[in-house]
Structure formats: structure tokens, C-alpha cells
């Protein structure tokens, strides 16, 4: 049986020219995860992701620059007894990235060689395997 709490989130797969995927670590936490965050009540997932990318990474991304990839469910990395229900998007184009808000660190990670990092379950079990299988898309 799943966790008793559900957190609806929107997350991004952002790649550099070498196919590395951007992961972030929030302040006060140890696990790296996809950029993104909570979908507010009444908010569309794409709009939530654009808002979160602006807040966390100072990125200006339009909803039409997002490619919907799918949905995944995983245990939340930082909230006990909570599952994240994630809407996953690839970001077609990005500008400069500058960590902001609650983000402590950002790293470009080879999806096939991220084993040394502590990863959030969503990134470890869903996002990085997806990125390994679908590495033909170059998004920067």
C-alpha cells in the first residue's frame, strides 16, 4: 500500500549538450532530484513547472517550450509517508541557470553514471532510467 499523503509535482528533464541531466539539491537535504516542485490547486502542471524553474534556477521558460513525457509515482525524498505524483517534462531550450530560492546545489550528471550521488527515489527509479533510454534528445 502507498503512502497516506500525495504531493502533486511537476519536474523537468534538462540536458546539456553532452546529454547530462541537471539535478538539484535543496537546502537542508542530501538527495539530488529533478528541478521542479509542487503544483498548486487549480494550476496546470506546465505552468507550475515554469514557475518553479523561475524560482529555483532563475530560468525563464514558456509552457510551450515543455515536452510532456509522462507521469510517475515514487516515495517523496524529503517528506515522510508521502508519495510524489510527478508530471514529467523535457525542456526544449533554456537560458542561463542560476541557483536561487531553496536550492543549495545544482549538478550536471551523466544519467548512466549517477551512482555516486544520493538520489531522490523519483530521479533514481524513474527519471534517470528514462533519460538513459531516451538520450537522443539534445535540449540546450
Secondary structure, DSSP 8 states (H G I E B T S, - for coil): ---SEEEEEEEEE-B-TTS-EEEEEETT---BB-SEEE--TT--HHHHHHHHHHHHH-----GGGEEEEEEEEEE-SSSTTEEEEEEEEEES--------TTEEEEEEE-TTS-TTS-B-HHIIIIIHHHHHHTTT----
